[in-house]
Amino acid sequence: MGRYDTRIEPNGTGSNRRDLSDSSFVKTIFKLADTMKAYHITGPGGLSSLKQVDVPEPKLGPLDVLVEMKAWSLNYRDLAMPFGGYIRNDKVKRNPPLVPLSDGAGEVVAVGELVDRFKVGDHVASVFFQTWLDGDLTDAQIGSALGGAIDGVLAETVAFHQDGLVLIPNGYLFEEAATLPCAAVTAWQALTLANPQPGQTVLMLGTGGVSIFALQFAKALGMRTFITSSSDQKLNHAKELGADVAINYRANEDWEQVVIQQTGGVGVDNVIEVGGAGTLEKSLAAAKTSGRVSLIGVLTGQPDQNPSPMMALFKRLTIQGIYVGSRRMFEAMNQALETNMIRPVIDKRFAFDEVPAAYEYMQSAQHFGKIVITRCNKGQRESRED
């Protein structure tokens, strides 16, 4: 994970180890170059602290998988890292430098002698929490968040423990797969924890990565979808993706009332709440009695605001904190992506040497969907085909 001298061992080693006496198991020998290019955030000094550097190639342990990275994507959380990060994701302050980004995809170029989950040539994507494989998230697993709690993936080559990767969806380009580890898994958990049913209603706030993935998943699940934005152009794009009701929150400051009106005075079954304290009261109002608010983000930038809890009490709402998801969730989501032929919405691509510009574009909030950093030439964007 950009952790060039350390290894993170997941809880347990698993029971399905390959018999090393099996002659079909071929150990791969890969000659490493002396150095490679990576990005470091040198400290909490703002975007100017983001630097391209030359670093040693990662060492390959017996359970490690060496991945030549082909593409990465940005998430809103990545903007916080050059400014010191946030709770439990502050390596940039505790132990700089930080290799940024949690989301990336690439090709396996070497495997350790005990690796049994991947082989050379596999197309893989990083898992956000390297040690959250299944079940409920634990306190210890929070400390394995790439690009925040530990070094991330914005390097030409990264050594992962084999448990920290998944195969990308069949037919996906590397650039598409790079959008999945954080935003897509977050949206998937937010919807699937609520036991979604066809005909139910869901509200997405904004048109960033999480909200657009949630819109696509909700449509595949047969749900009626609501989405907000301050841009009519973005709302029109959302309608093209299947949004049933699009609300401009600048033109309709009381947008929660529009949601209630459009649901016959009832409210929605689930709100994908990415705004945080600045929008939470409106989201509580927009949810139906005994509905759910999936609390994900802090995009409104008011984490110290104290919204009233009374609406949640009187409407018997479930407020569920959503923190990305486990590897099992990622793998289940990938099956759904393949089955429903869902492709990520990529707003703009930047070259590896243009990373600072990609951060600036994310900061401008002009994007619709995902921002990707790529090493793939237009004619060389390979996809996984079984």
Disulfide bonds with the S-S distance in Angstrom:
none
